[in-house]
Amino acid sequence: MFHKIGRLFQIKTPLEAYLIIYALALGAVERGSVYLTRFPGFGGKLLFLACTGAVFMAGGKILDCLKHEKRLAENPESVF
């Protein structure tokens, strides 16, 4: 039962990864816009860039992990 529920939280395809990255980006832009209104000027812009930059790093890591898992599934002996 827990195994079936756990599979809901696994990213299996690039489409799922792109949807998750899109949702992360929407949240980051929303949070960044709050920073822009709360901290006007250079500080707010810097925090906005930090929010969106985190999405780029997380998205790249998600896509790299998908490629790595696919490579491991094809050839389990090549761990490194």
Backbone torsions as a table, in degrees:
resi	resn	phi	psi	omega
1	MET	NA	-47.8	179.9
2	PHE	-67.4	-29.7	178.5
3	HIS	-64.9	-41.5	178.5
4	LYS	-65.8	-39.7	178.0
5	ILE	-68.2	-39.5	179.1
6	GLY	-63.5	-31.2	179.5
7	ARG	-68.6	-20.9	176.7
8	LEU	-66.2	-25.2	-175.8
9	PHE	-99.5	12.6	177.4
10	GLN	-100.2	138.5	176.8
11	ILE	-92.5	117.3	-173.8
12	LYS	-108.8	-31.9	-174.8
13	THR	-122.8	157.8	176.2
14	PRO	-61.2	-30.9	178.0
15	LEU	-62.3	-44.6	176.9
16	GLU	-62.0	-39.3	179.4
17	ALA	-63.9	-44.4	180.0
18	TYR	-65.7	-35.5	176.6
19	LEU	-66.0	-39.3	178.5
20	ILE	-68.2	-41.0	178.3
21	ILE	-64.0	-38.5	177.2
22	TYR	-62.5	-43.4	179.0
23	ALA	-64.9	-39.9	176.2
24	LEU	-62.2	-40.3	-179.6
25	ALA	-65.7	-41.1	177.8
26	LEU	-61.3	-43.5	178.6
27	GLY	-65.7	-38.0	-179.9
28	ALA	-68.1	-39.4	178.8
29	VAL	-68.2	-38.1	176.8
30	GLU	-63.5	-45.5	179.0
31	ARG	-65.5	-38.9	178.4
32	GLY	-64.5	-36.6	178.0
33	SER	-67.3	-32.5	174.6
34	VAL	-65.6	-40.9	177.3
35	TYR	-62.9	-37.8	-179.7
36	LEU	-65.0	-37.1	179.8
37	THR	-79.0	-34.4	-178.2
38	ARG	-77.6	-37.2	-179.8
39	PHE	-121.4	81.9	-178.8
40	PRO	-68.0	148.9	178.6
41	GLY	102.5	-155.2	-173.6
42	PHE	-66.7	-37.3	-179.4
43	GLY	-62.2	-42.3	178.2
44	GLY	-65.5	-39.9	178.1
45	LYS	-65.8	-38.1	178.7
46	LEU	-66.0	-41.6	177.3
47	LEU	-67.0	-36.4	176.0
48	PHE	-61.8	-44.1	178.2
49	LEU	-65.4	-34.1	177.8
50	ALA	-66.1	-39.6	178.7
51	CYS	-63.4	-48.0	-177.9
52	THR	-72.1	-32.2	177.5
53	GLY	-65.3	-34.8	177.8
54	ALA	-63.9	-33.7	178.1
55	VAL	-67.5	-39.3	177.9
56	PHE	-62.8	-42.9	179.9
57	MET	-67.0	-43.6	-179.7
58	ALA	-67.1	-40.3	179.0
59	GLY	-63.9	-41.5	177.2
60	GLY	-62.9	-40.8	179.3
61	LYS	-66.4	-40.2	178.7
62	ILE	-62.3	-46.1	-179.1
63	LEU	-67.5	-37.3	176.7
64	ASP	-64.6	-39.2	179.6
65	CYS	-66.3	-35.8	176.5
66	LEU	-62.9	-43.8	178.8
67	LYS	-64.4	-40.4	-179.6
68	HIS	-65.6	-43.4	179.1
69	GLU	-64.8	-36.7	177.4
70	LYS	-66.1	-41.1	179.5
71	ARG	-65.7	-39.4	177.5
72	LEU	-66.4	-35.9	179.3
73	ALA	-67.6	-33.7	179.9
74	GLU	-77.0	-37.4	-176.6
75	ASN	-139.8	89.3	-175.1
76	PRO	-67.4	-19.2	-178.5
77	GLU	-74.2	-25.2	-176.4
78	SER	-91.7	80.0	-178.7
79	VAL	-72.9	-37.9	-177.5
80	PHE	-106.4	NA	NA
